[in-house]
Amino acid sequence: MEKTVKTIGLLRWLGLPLGGIMYACTRVSFGDTAAAALGVLAAVSFWLLMRSEQSRLIGQTIAREIKEAISEAGNVESYIEIKRLKSGIIARVYLINAREKVTVIHKAISRRLENCTFKKYLWIMQLTDMPGKSAFRDTQRLLNEQLLEELMRKRRGDRS
């Protein structure tokens, strides 16, 4: 997977010659201004498409690593939520009725992610145990509030 992500990272740069080709092919038909706009649009669109795919693959790999760690540590029912932000990836793990297995699962996930190639992209990981599936929305809301507080603290430069 690492090789694929690196390849996609290099392919992003193909957007520049593709934009030039778009400009050259449309200049005669639409004029310089419209052709330049189409060329820039083609280059930027390709760049964003490749960056999005690269981010998706990284998030997918992190989610797979977390799922495998949960399976090895305790095989409890869980949900994994991956949020892709500009500054990195936020992973949320919702364990359902795991109780005493939470610390074992947390250690297994940490150990697994430590060996993951894409750990540098993981910005924040949140792990929680829910009593049942019905508590998902409330737990998600609580984690959103905690995440917002953490982001605000980081923005202000607080370390406490």
N, C-alpha and C positions, 0 to 999 in steps of 0.2 A: 504494500500500500504506500510505503514511503516513496518508492520509485515513481509511482503513479502521480502522487502529489507534487513531487519535484518536476516531473514532466509537464504537468499542467501549469505549474509556475513558470516554466520556460515558454510554454505555448502562448501564454498571455501576450508575449512580445510580438507574436504574429499579427496582432491587431494593428500594429503600425503599418506594415506593408499591405495588409488587407484594406486599410483606410486609403492608402496611396493608390491601390488598384481601383477602389471605388471612385476616387476622385478622377483618375485618368479615364475611366470608362464612361463617366457621366458628364464630364466637362463639356464635350461637344454638344450633347443633347440639352443640358440644363444651364450651361453657363458656369463661370468660375465660382461665383458666390454659392449657388445651390450645390454644385459639385463638392466644394470645400466643406460645406455643412454636412452633406451626405457622407463624405470621407471621414470626417471627425466623428459623426454619429456611428458609423460602422466600426471604427477603431475603438471607441469608448464602449460600445455595446459588447464587442468581443472580449475586451479586457474585463468588464464586469461579469460577463458570463463565465469566463474561466476562473475568476476569483471566487465567484459564488460556488462553483463546482469544487474547487479546492477546499473551501471552507466546509462544504457539505461532507466531503470524504473524511476530513479530519474529525468532524463531529461524529460521524458514523463509526469511525475507528475507536474513538474514546468511549462511545456508548457500548460498543462490542466488548471492549476491555472491562468495563464496569460490570456488564452482564455476566461475563465469564467469571469474574472475581466473586460475584454474588453466588453463582452456581457452585463454585468450589467451596466457599466458606459456609454456606448454610442453606442454599437453595430455597429461599423464601420468596413469596410473591412480591413483585416490585414493579414500579414504573420508573423509567429513566427519561428525563427531560433535558434536551440539549438546546441551549440558547446561544446563538451566534451574534456577537456584538463586534463592533469595529476593533475594540481593544483586546478581544479574546473570546474564549468560550466559557460559558457558565453551564456546569452540569449539576442537575438535581436528581437525587436518588430518593424515591419514596418507597420505603419498605412497609409492607403490610403485616402488622402483628408479629414483628420479629423479636420483640422484647429483649431477652438476654443475648441474642445473636448479633445485636447492633454493633457492639465493639469489635467483635470478631470480623464482621463484614466490613466495617470501616477500615480495620487494619489490612484486610485482604485487598480492598479497593486501593488503598494508599500504596501498598506494595506493588500491585499490578500496574498502577499508573506511573510509579517511579521508573519502571522498566519500559514504559511506552515511549515510542519515538516522538509522539506529538504532545507530550506533557507540557512543553513550553507554551503551547497554545491554550492550555487550560488555565483560566484566570481565577475562577472561583468554583468550588464544589460544595454543594449543600446536601447533607444527608439527614433524613428524618424518618421516624417510625410513626405510622398511623395505625389507629385501632381497626380501621376497615376502609373499604373503597369509598364509602359514603363521606368520609372526612377529607377527600382529595381537594375539593375546592377551598375549604377553610384552611387546610394546610398550605395550599399553594398561595393563598392570600397572605398568610403569616410569613412564608418564606419571601414573598415579594417585599413585604415591609422590612424584614431583616436585611434583604439585599439592598434596598434603597438606603437604609441607615448606613450600611457598610460602604456603599459607594459615596455617600455624602461625607463620611468620615475620611475616606481616602482622598477625596477632592480637597478637603480642608487641610489635609496633611496630619490629622490626628493619628496617633498610634496607640491610644489608650483604649 
